[in-house]
Amino acid sequence: MLPSFEIAARHRPVALVAATDALPLRAPFAAVEAAVSGGAAAELALAGADGTRLAVRLEDGRTSLRVRTGGSEHVLRSRRHGRVGAPAARLGLTLTGSHLAVLTEESGGWVVRGRIDLREVDGPDTRDPGWLAGLRPDASGVGEVRAGSFGQLGLRDIRLVSHADGSPYRVGRDVLLTATSAGPGFFDTAHTSVWALSPAGGIAWRSDLFFERPDRPGVYGDHATHLVRDGGRWLVATSTWSDFPARKADRVPGALGVTVAESTDDLTRGQHVLASRRLDLPTDGPSVGIWDPHLARTADGWLVGYVSARRFFDFHPLLAAGPSLDHLALRGAATDRRATEGTTLLRVGEDWRVLASDGRDNVRAVRGRYPVFDTAMTEVGTLSAPYPTNIPWPTVIPPDPDVPGDGWRLVTFDGTRYGGRLAGYGTHGDVVVMSEADRGEG
């Protein structure tokens, strides 16, 4: 039996620059920020060895984006969002995937004032490792410049880093989590990060993970990731969200899937680019996309939980099993759902359970709750815990057997946005830490 949970802490670890020692870049996720003063024009840039210059500018209270490539320069301003609403303390530039954005830090935090997909202006191939290695920051009219890899405007898709048997991977008394680090836009501005959760409920950034695809060149910020310690290696299962388009008309059935990577490096520190291969997962019928992988190994082989969509967005959780990750068969599917994701495997005593999150677009009977399934994907109960906005994943952390009296915890996220109206939906959310209802925090 699982306990009831109550909210113990909330976090919003916003940072444009995650690591200042990340140059030269290995992935198209970079940021430059600096202090500004009234009056003088301020400019930040990323300059390429090929003459490319990606710049943002603040002058007379208005922001602009300036893209110089192939001997010509494009100047872009947002008429609706480009004027600063309050005196700006800092100016920011972010490169996230193929998107360049300008941000200003005002009284309420960072606000996205302009954004452009560089593919729309015949910009550089931002995923090319050679081009990335030549990028250097530049600045004028500013002070206190910081530059490095991009951090996050919010965190979502939080998963427990685990051993292959499903137990938490601990560093001292901390447990590690993977998360999707939200960028200043839709899903294609985000990437995977690794965090430490302390016994007191605090979180701290540790690493970023990026991916090479098996079917195309370049480096991608794929996310919705599960990091698994399997003996002397890491397995990294992730969802190919990094180039998923915001426009419905551009979505191609089958393009969104799951990959898996392997590494013997310490993926819990620094930045890493991982070569991945496609993980073929069975479905219960026609599917336009698969995501949210979660892996565990039992005495009989592997269990893999995931989500399949009949169409965008009508999706439900599934479970597959097999002797290896390359030989999986469908075990069950919750076909009565149409907005349920975050499929999560949890061992409770001698039994395996599958947890998920029933979004509010489901029918009334299965809406806004955490269902618990057996391995045939038959619902056997629900998790008793607050259900924040959006579709929060039920990441349950068992007690540490080496700490007497340690309790169960649950970590999830909500749909709170950040960065203003232009940034939009993709910036969610806050991190929500819960503890056993009768134990208090920790």
HELIX and SHEET records of a PDB file:
HELIX    1   1 LEU A  118  VAL A  121  5                                   4    
HELIX    2   2 PRO A  129  ALA A  133  1                                   5    
HELIX    3   3 PHE A  187  THR A  189  5                                   3    
HELIX    4   4 LYS A  248  ASP A  250  5                                   3    
HELIX    5   5 ARG A  364  VAL A  366  5                                   3    
HELIX    6   6 TYR A  425  THR A  427  5                                   3    
SHEET    1   A 4 PHE A   5  HIS A  11  0                                        
SHEET    2   A 4 VAL A 431  GLU A 436 -1                                        
SHEET    3   A 4 ARG A 409  PHE A 413 -1                                        
SHEET    4   A 4 THR A 395  ILE A 397 -1                                        
SHEET    1   B 6 ALA A  15  ALA A  19  0                                        
SHEET    2   B 6 GLY A 143  GLN A 152 -1                                        
SHEET    3   B 6 PHE A  29  ALA A  35 -1                                        
SHEET    4   B 6 ARG A  90  THR A  96 -1                                        
SHEET    5   B 6 HIS A  99  GLU A 106 -1                                        
SHEET    6   B 6 GLY A 109  ASP A 117 -1                                        
SHEET    1   C 5 SER A  72  LEU A  76  0                                        
SHEET    2   C 5 ARG A  62  THR A  69 -1                                        
SHEET    3   C 5 ARG A  53  GLU A  59 -1                                        
SHEET    4   C 5 ALA A  42  ALA A  47 -1                                        
SHEET    5   C 5 ARG A 136  SER A 140 -1                                        
SHEET    1   D 3 GLY A 154  LEU A 160  0                                        
SHEET    2   D 3 ASP A 174  ALA A 182 -1                                        
SHEET    3   D 3 ARG A 170  VAL A 171 -1                                        
SHEET    1   E 5 GLY A 154  LEU A 160  0                                        
SHEET    2   E 5 ASP A 174  ALA A 182 -1                                        
SHEET    3   E 5 HIS A 191  LEU A 197 -1                                        
SHEET    4   E 5 ILE A 203  GLU A 212 -1                                        
SHEET    5   E 5 VAL A 219  TYR A 220 -1                                        
SHEET    1   F 9 GLY A 154  LEU A 160  0                                        
SHEET    2   F 9 ASP A 174  ALA A 182 -1                                        
SHEET    3   F 9 HIS A 191  LEU A 197 -1                                        
SHEET    4   F 9 ILE A 203  GLU A 212 -1                                        
SHEET    5   F 9 GLY A 270  ARG A 278  1                                        
SHEET    6   F 9 VAL A 258  SER A 263 -1                                        
SHEET    7   F 9 ARG A 233  SER A 239 -1                                        
SHEET    8   F 9 HIS A 223  ASP A 230 -1                                        
SHEET    9   F 9 SER A 162  HIS A 163  1                                        
SHEET    1   G 4 GLY A 289  THR A 298  0                                        
SHEET    2   G 4 GLY A 301  ARG A 311 -1                                        
SHEET    3   G 4 ASP A 314  SER A 324 -1                                        
SHEET    4   G 4 HIS A 327  ALA A 333 -1                                        
SHEET    1   H 4 THR A 340  VAL A 348  0                                        
SHEET    2   H 4 ASP A 351  ASP A 358 -1                                        
SHEET    3   H 4 TYR A 370  PHE A 373 -1                                        
SHEET    4   H 4 GLU A 379  LEU A 383 -1                                        
END                                                                             
